[in-house]
């Protein structure tokens, strides 16, 4: 993993993951808890 960043844009939370292979995943959700769950799932997929 090269980077993981979070941003709040109005009522939504955004997360951007960039892997060392150059894969970029952007996620957004109105609930921070749900966004963190999505990010955790993406990280697990990258580690497999």
mmCIF file of the N, C-alpha and C atoms, coordinates in Angstrom:
data_MODEL
# 
_entry.id   MODEL 
# 
loop_
_atom_site.group_PDB 
_atom_site.id 
_atom_site.type_symbol 
_atom_site.label_atom_id 
_atom_site.label_alt_id 
_atom_site.label_comp_id 
_atom_site.label_asym_id 
_atom_site.label_entity_id 
_atom_site.label_seq_id 
_atom_site.pdbx_PDB_ins_code 
_atom_site.Cartn_x 
_atom_site.Cartn_y 
_atom_site.Cartn_z 
_atom_site.occupancy 
_atom_site.B_iso_or_equiv 
_atom_site.pdbx_formal_charge 
_atom_site.auth_seq_id 
_atom_site.auth_comp_id 
_atom_site.auth_asym_id 
_atom_site.auth_atom_id 
_atom_site.pdbx_PDB_model_num 
ATOM 1   N N  . UNK A 1 1  ? 0.843   -1.165  0.000  1.00 0.00 ? 1  UNK A N  1 
ATOM 2   C CA . UNK A 1 1  ? 0.000   0.000   0.000  1.00 0.00 ? 1  UNK A CA 1 
ATOM 3   C C  . UNK A 1 1  ? 0.890   1.230   0.000  1.00 0.00 ? 1  UNK A C  1 
ATOM 4   N N  . UNK A 1 2  ? 0.663   2.095   -0.929 1.00 0.00 ? 2  UNK A N  1 
ATOM 5   C CA . UNK A 1 2  ? 1.421   3.339   -0.965 1.00 0.00 ? 2  UNK A CA 1 
ATOM 6   C C  . UNK A 1 2  ? 0.744   4.434   -0.160 1.00 0.00 ? 2  UNK A C  1 
ATOM 7   N N  . UNK A 1 3  ? -0.589  4.549   -0.311 1.00 0.00 ? 3  UNK A N  1 
ATOM 8   C CA . UNK A 1 3  ? -1.244  5.625   0.425  1.00 0.00 ? 3  UNK A CA 1 
ATOM 9   C C  . UNK A 1 3  ? -2.700  5.302   0.724  1.00 0.00 ? 3  UNK A C  1 
ATOM 10  N N  . UNK A 1 4  ? -3.155  5.898   1.789  1.00 0.00 ? 4  UNK A N  1 
ATOM 11  C CA . UNK A 1 4  ? -4.547  5.819   2.201  1.00 0.00 ? 4  UNK A CA 1 
ATOM 12  C C  . UNK A 1 4  ? -4.894  7.197   2.721  1.00 0.00 ? 4  UNK A C  1 
ATOM 13  N N  . UNK A 1 5  ? -5.889  7.833   2.116  1.00 0.00 ? 5  UNK A N  1 
ATOM 14  C CA . UNK A 1 5  ? -6.249  9.174   2.563  1.00 0.00 ? 5  UNK A CA 1 
ATOM 15  C C  . UNK A 1 5  ? -7.761  9.279   2.743  1.00 0.00 ? 5  UNK A C  1 
ATOM 16  N N  . UNK A 1 6  ? -8.147  10.157  3.649  1.00 0.00 ? 6  UNK A N  1 
ATOM 17  C CA . UNK A 1 6  ? -9.547  10.410  3.949  1.00 0.00 ? 6  UNK A CA 1 
ATOM 18  C C  . UNK A 1 6  ? -9.834  11.893  3.790  1.00 0.00 ? 6  UNK A C  1 
ATOM 19  N N  . UNK A 1 7  ? -11.062 12.207  3.384  1.00 0.00 ? 7  UNK A N  1 
ATOM 20  C CA . UNK A 1 7  ? -11.472 13.584  3.181  1.00 0.00 ? 7  UNK A CA 1 
ATOM 21  C C  . UNK A 1 7  ? -12.953 13.688  3.476  1.00 0.00 ? 7  UNK A C  1 
ATOM 22  N N  . UNK A 1 8  ? -13.354 14.779  4.051  1.00 0.00 ? 8  UNK A N  1 
ATOM 23  C CA . UNK A 1 8  ? -14.783 15.030  4.233  1.00 0.00 ? 8  UNK A CA 1 
ATOM 24  C C  . UNK A 1 8  ? -15.201 16.097  3.239  1.00 0.00 ? 8  UNK A C  1 
ATOM 25  N N  . UNK A 1 9  ? -16.256 15.797  2.487  1.00 0.00 ? 9  UNK A N  1 
ATOM 26  C CA . UNK A 1 9  ? -16.771 16.715  1.471  1.00 0.00 ? 9  UNK A CA 1 
ATOM 27  C C  . UNK A 1 9  ? -18.247 16.940  1.761  1.00 0.00 ? 9  UNK A C  1 
ATOM 28  N N  . UNK A 1 10 ? -18.553 17.997  2.475  1.00 0.00 ? 10 UNK A N  1 
ATOM 29  C CA . UNK A 1 10 ? -19.943 18.262  2.844  1.00 0.00 ? 10 UNK A CA 1 
ATOM 30  C C  . UNK A 1 10 ? -20.462 17.177  3.772  1.00 0.00 ? 10 UNK A C  1 
ATOM 31  N N  . UNK A 1 11 ? -21.497 16.476  3.305  1.00 0.00 ? 11 UNK A N  1 
ATOM 32  C CA . UNK A 1 11 ? -22.116 15.410  4.104  1.00 0.00 ? 11 UNK A CA 1 
ATOM 33  C C  . UNK A 1 11 ? -21.500 14.047  3.844  1.00 0.00 ? 11 UNK A C  1 
ATOM 34  N N  . UNK A 1 12 ? -20.517 13.964  2.967  1.00 0.00 ? 12 UNK A N  1 
ATOM 35  C CA . UNK A 1 12 ? -19.941 12.667  2.614  1.00 0.00 ? 12 UNK A CA 1 
ATOM 36  C C  . UNK A 1 12 ? -18.481 12.573  3.055  1.00 0.00 ? 12 UNK A C  1 
ATOM 37  N N  . UNK A 1 13 ? -18.088 11.342  3.346  1.00 0.00 ? 13 UNK A N  1 
ATOM 38  C CA . UNK A 1 13 ? -16.700 11.034  3.656  1.00 0.00 ? 13 UNK A CA 1 
ATOM 39  C C  . UNK A 1 13 ? -16.110 10.282  2.471  1.00 0.00 ? 13 UNK A C  1 
ATOM 40  N N  . UNK A 1 14 ? -14.889 10.627  2.103  1.00 0.00 ? 14 UNK A N  1 
ATOM 41  C CA . UNK A 1 14 ? -14.223 10.006  0.970  1.00 0.00 ? 14 UNK A CA 1 
ATOM 42  C C  . UNK A 1 14 ? -12.944 9.321   1.442  1.00 0.00 ? 14 UNK A C  1 
ATOM 43  N N  . UNK A 1 15 ? -12.642 8.177   0.830  1.00 0.00 ? 15 UNK A N  1 
ATOM 44  C CA . UNK A 1 15 ? -11.390 7.479   1.099  1.00 0.00 ? 15 UNK A CA 1 
ATOM 45  C C  . UNK A 1 15 ? -10.759 7.135   -0.239 1.00 0.00 ? 15 UNK A C  1 
ATOM 46  N N  . UNK A 1 16 ? -9.448  7.265   -0.312 1.00 0.00 ? 16 UNK A N  1 
ATOM 47  C CA . UNK A 1 16 ? -8.708  6.933   -1.539 1.00 0.00 ? 16 UNK A CA 1 
ATOM 48  C C  . UNK A 1 16 ? -7.555  6.021   -1.153 1.00 0.00 ? 16 UNK A C  1 
ATOM 49  N N  . UNK A 1 17 ? -7.542  4.841   -1.764 1.00 0.00 ? 17 UNK A N  1 
ATOM 50  C CA . UNK A 1 17 ? -6.476  3.869   -1.509 1.00 0.00 ? 17 UNK A CA 1 
ATOM 51  C C  . UNK A 1 17 ? -5.671  3.719   -2.787 1.00 0.00 ? 17 UNK A C  1 
ATOM 52  N N  . UNK A 1 18 ? -4.360  3.740   -2.674 1.00 0.00 ? 18 UNK A N  1 
ATOM 53  C CA . UNK A 1 18 ? -3.492  3.494   -3.821 1.00 0.00 ? 18 UNK A CA 1 
ATOM 54  C C  . UNK A 1 18 ? -2.495  2.412   -3.432 1.00 0.00 ? 18 UNK A C  1 
ATOM 55  N N  . UNK A 1 19 ? -2.496  1.322   -4.200 1.00 0.00 ? 19 UNK A N  1 
ATOM 56  C CA . UNK A 1 19 ? -1.598  0.204   -3.898 1.00 0.00 ? 19 UNK A CA 1 
ATOM 57  C C  . UNK A 1 19 ? -0.252  0.416   -4.569 1.00 0.00 ? 19 UNK A C  1 
ATOM 58  N N  . UNK A 1 20 ? 0.718   -0.393  -4.167 1.00 0.00 ? 20 UNK A N  1 
ATOM 59  C CA . UNK A 1 20 ? 2.045   -0.283  -4.764 1.00 0.00 ? 20 UNK A CA 1 
ATOM 60  C C  . UNK A 1 20 ? 2.054   -0.703  -6.225 1.00 0.00 ? 20 UNK A C  1 
ATOM 61  N N  . UNK A 1 21 ? 1.009   -1.412  -6.664 1.00 0.00 ? 21 UNK A N  1 
ATOM 62  C CA . UNK A 1 21 ? 0.906   -1.800  -8.079 1.00 0.00 ? 21 UNK A CA 1 
ATOM 63  C C  . UNK A 1 21 ? 0.221   -0.725  -8.917 1.00 0.00 ? 21 UNK A C  1 
ATOM 64  N N  . UNK A 1 22 ? -0.177  0.380   -8.275 1.00 0.00 ? 22 UNK A N  1 
ATOM 65  C CA . UNK A 1 22 ? -0.791  1.479   -9.000 1.00 0.00 ? 22 UNK A CA 1 
ATOM 66  C C  . UNK A 1 22 ? -2.314  1.438   -9.037 1.00 0.00 ? 22 UNK A C  1 
ATOM 67  N N  . UNK A 1 23 ? -2.921  0.435   -8.414 1.00 0.00 ? 23 UNK A N  1 
ATOM 68  C CA . UNK A 1 23 ? -4.377  0.345   -8.375 1.00 0.00 ? 23 UNK A CA 1 
ATOM 69  C C  . UNK A 1 23 ? -4.919  1.420   -7.438 1.00 0.00 ? 23 UNK A C  1 
ATOM 70  N N  . UNK A 1 24 ? -5.875  2.202   -7.926 1.00 0.00 ? 24 UNK A N  1 
ATOM 71  C CA . UNK A 1 24 ? -6.487  3.256   -7.126 1.00 0.00 ? 24 UNK A CA 1 
ATOM 72  C C  . UNK A 1 24 ? -7.951  2.904   -6.912 1.00 0.00 ? 24 UNK A C  1 
ATOM 73  N N  . UNK A 1 25 ? -8.355  2.959   -5.648 1.00 0.00 ? 25 UNK A N  1 
ATOM 74  C CA . UNK A 1 25 ? -9.747  2.708   -5.291 1.00 0.00 ? 25 UNK A CA 1 
ATOM 75  C C  . UNK A 1 25 ? -10.249 3.920   -4.531 1.00 0.00 ? 25 UNK A C  1 
ATOM 76  N N  . UNK A 1 26 ? -11.383 4.467   -4.983 1.00 0.00 ? 26 UNK A N  1 
ATOM 77  C CA . UNK A 1 26 ? -11.987 5.594   -4.298 1.00 0.00 ? 26 UNK A CA 1 
ATOM 78  C C  . UNK A 1 26 ? -13.363 5.170   -3.802 1.00 0.00 ? 26 UNK A C  1 
ATOM 79  N N  . UNK A 1 27 ? -13.621 5.452   -2.541 1.00 0.00 ? 27 UNK A N  1 
ATOM 80  C CA . UNK A 1 27 ? -14.875 5.075   -1.906 1.00 0.00 ? 27 UNK A CA 1 
ATOM 81  C C  . UNK A 1 27 ? -15.487 6.303   -1.262 1.00 0.00 ? 27 UNK A C  1 
ATOM 82  N N  . UNK A 1 28 ? -16.812 6.362   -1.229 1.00 0.00 ? 28 UNK A N  1 
ATOM 83  C CA . UNK A 1 28 ? -17.457 7.441   -0.497 1.00 0.00 ? 28 UNK A CA 1 
ATOM 84  C C  . UNK A 1 28 ? -18.731 6.937   0.137  1.00 0.00 ? 28 UNK A C  1 
ATOM 85  N N  . UNK A 1 29 ? -19.066 7.555   1.256  1.00 0.00 ? 29 UNK A N  1 
ATOM 86  C CA . UNK A 1 29 ? -20.243 7.144   1.997  1.00 0.00 ? 29 UNK A CA 1 
ATOM 87  C C  . UNK A 1 29 ? -20.632 8.281   2.938  1.00 0.00 ? 29 UNK A C  1 
ATOM 88  N N  . UNK A 1 30 ? -21.892 8.378   3.252  1.00 0.00 ? 30 UNK A N  1 
ATOM 89  C CA . UNK A 1 30 ? -22.360 9.406   4.192  1.00 0.00 ? 30 UNK A CA 1 
ATOM 90  C C  . UNK A 1 30 ? -22.036 9.037   5.634  1.00 0.00 ? 30 UNK A C  1 
ATOM 91  N N  . UNK A 1 31 ? -21.830 7.749   5.888  1.00 0.00 ? 31 UNK A N  1 
ATOM 92  C CA . UNK A 1 31 ? -21.533 7.283   7.245  1.00 0.00 ? 31 UNK A CA 1 
ATOM 93  C C  . UNK A 1 31 ? -20.053 6.935   7.347  1.00 0.00 ? 31 UNK A C  1 
ATOM 94  N N  . UNK A 1 32 ? -19.355 7.559   8.280  1.00 0.00 ? 32 UNK A N  1 
ATOM 95  C CA . UNK A 1 32 ? -17.925 7.275   8.463  1.00 0.00 ? 32 UNK A CA 1 
ATOM 96  C C  . UNK A 1 32 ? -17.721 5.819   8.873  1.00 0.00 ? 32 UNK A C  1 
ATOM 97  N N  . UNK A 1 33 ? -18.591 5.299   9.732  1.00 0.00 ? 33 UNK A N  1 
ATOM 98  C CA . UNK A 1 33 ? -18.472 3.899   10.151 1.00 0.00 ? 33 UNK A CA 1 
ATOM 99  C C  . UNK A 1 33 ? -18.568 2.954   8.963  1.00 0.00 ? 33 UNK A C  1 
ATOM 100 N N  . UNK A 1 34 ? -19.513 3.199   8.073  1.00 0.00 ? 34 UNK A N  1 
ATOM 101 C CA . UNK A 1 34 ? -19.668 2.335   6.898  1.00 0.00 ? 34 UNK A CA 1 
ATOM 102 C C  . UNK A 1 34 ? -18.484 2.485   5.953  1.00 0.00 ? 34 UNK A C  1 
ATOM 103 N N  . UNK A 1 35 ? -17.981 3.700   5.821  1.00 0.00 ? 35 UNK A N  1 
ATOM 104 C CA . UNK A 1 35 ? -16.818 3.919   4.960  1.00 0.00 ? 35 UNK A CA 1 
ATOM 105 C C  . UNK A 1 35 ? -15.607 3.163   5.499  1.00 0.00 ? 35 UNK A C  1 
ATOM 106 N N  . UNK A 1 36 ? -15.395 3.207   6.804  1.00 0.00 ? 36 UNK A N  1 
ATOM 107 C CA . UNK A 1 36 ? -14.263 2.488   7.397  1.00 0.00 ? 36 UNK A CA 1 
ATOM 108 C C  . UNK A 1 36 ? -14.400 0.985   7.197  1.00 0.00 ? 36 UNK A C  1 
ATOM 109 N N  . UNK A 1 37 ? -15.620 0.468   7.242  1.00 0.00 ? 37 UNK A N  1 
ATOM 110 C CA . UNK A 1 37 ? -15.851 -0.950  6.979  1.00 0.00 ? 37 UNK A CA 1 
ATOM 111 C C  . UNK A 1 37 ? -15.500 -1.290  5.535  1.00 0.00 ? 37 UNK A C  1 
ATOM 112 N N  . UNK A 1 38 ? -15.884 -0.425  4.594  1.00 0.00 ? 38 UNK A N  1 
ATOM 113 C CA . UNK A 1 38 ? -15.539 -0.641  3.185  1.00 0.00 ? 38 UNK A CA 1 
ATOM 114 C C  . UNK A 1 38 ? -14.024 -0.599  2.975  1.00 0.00 ? 38 UNK A C  1 
ATOM 115 N N  . UNK A 1 39 ? -13.359 0.340   3.622  1.00 0.00 ? 39 UNK A N  1 
ATOM 116 C CA . UNK A 1 39 ? -11.904 0.464   3.498  1.00 0.00 ? 39 UNK A CA 1 
ATOM 117 C C  . UNK A 1 39 ? -11.228 -0.792  4.050  1.00 0.00 ? 39 UNK A C  1 
ATOM 118 N N  . UNK A 1 40 ? -11.694 -1.271  5.203  1.00 0.00 ? 40 UNK A N  1 
ATOM 119 C CA . UNK A 1 40 ? -11.116 -2.484  5.793  1.00 0.00 ? 40 UNK A CA 1 
ATOM 120 C C  . UNK A 1 40 ? -11.268 -3.666  4.851  1.00 0.00 ? 40 UNK A C  1 
ATOM 121 N N  . UNK A 1 41 ? -12.411 -3.778  4.209  1.00 0.00 ? 41 UNK A N  1 
ATOM 122 C CA . UNK A 1 41 ? -12.649 -4.871  3.256  1.00 0.00 ? 41 UNK A CA 1 
ATOM 123 C C  . UNK A 1 41 ? -11.699 -4.768  2.058  1.00 0.00 ? 41 UNK A C  1 
ATOM 124 N N  . UNK A 1 42 ? -11.510 -3.561  1.546  1.00 0.00 ? 42 UNK A N  1 
ATOM 125 C CA . UNK A 1 42 ? -10.591 -3.345  0.427  1.00 0.00 ? 42 UNK A CA 1 
ATOM 126 C C  . UNK A 1 42 ? -9.163  -3.702  0.820  1.00 0.00 ? 42 UNK A C  1 
ATOM 127 N N  . UNK A 1 43 ? -8.763  -3.318  2.027  1.00 0.00 ? 43 UNK A N  1 
ATOM 128 C CA . UNK A 1 43 ? -7.411  -3.632  2.498  1.00 0.00 ? 43 UNK A CA 1 
ATOM 129 C C  . UNK A 1 43 ? -7.208  -5.144  2.620  1.00 0.00 ? 43 UNK A C  1 
ATOM 130 N N  . UNK A 1 44 ? -8.228  -5.848  3.102  1.00 0.00 ? 44 UNK A N  1 
ATOM 131 C CA . UNK A 1 44 ? -8.129  -7.301  3.204  1.00 0.00 ? 44 UNK A CA 1 
ATOM 132 C C  . UNK A 1 44 ? -7.957  -7.920  1.817  1.00 0.00 ? 44 UNK A C  1 
ATOM 133 N N  . UNK A 1 45 ? -8.699  -7.411  0.835  1.00 0.00 ? 45 UNK A N  1 
ATOM 134 C CA . UNK A 1 45 ? -8.574  -7.919  -0.542 1.00 0.00 ? 45 UNK A CA 1 
ATOM 135 C C  . UNK A 1 45 ? -7.179  -7.676  -1.094 1.00 0.00 ? 45 UNK A C  1 
ATOM 136 N N  . UNK A 1 46 ? -6.604  -6.514  -0.806 1.00 0.00 ? 46 UNK A N  1 
ATOM 137 C CA . UNK A 1 46 ? -5.264  -6.209  -1.306 1.00 0.00 ? 46 UNK A CA 1 
ATOM 138 C C  . UNK A 1 46 ? -4.204  -7.110  -0.676 1.00 0.00 ? 46 UNK A C  1 
ATOM 139 N N  . UNK A 1 47 ? -4.423  -7.513  0.561  1.00 0.00 ? 47 UNK A N  1 
ATOM 140 C CA . UNK A 1 47 ? -3.439  -8.350  1.253  1.00 0.00 ? 47 UNK A CA 1 
ATOM 141 C C  . UNK A 1 47 ? -3.499  -9.807  0.840  1.00 0.00 ? 47 UNK A C  1 
ATOM 142 N N  . UNK A 1 48 ? -4.583  -10.225 0.200  1.00 0.00 ? 48 UNK A N  1 
ATOM 143 C CA . UNK A 1 48 ? -4.704  -11.636 -0.215 1.00 0.00 ? 48 UNK A CA 1 
ATOM 144 C C  . UNK A 1 48 ? -3.937  -11.914 -1.478 1.00 0.00 ? 48 UNK A C  1 
# 
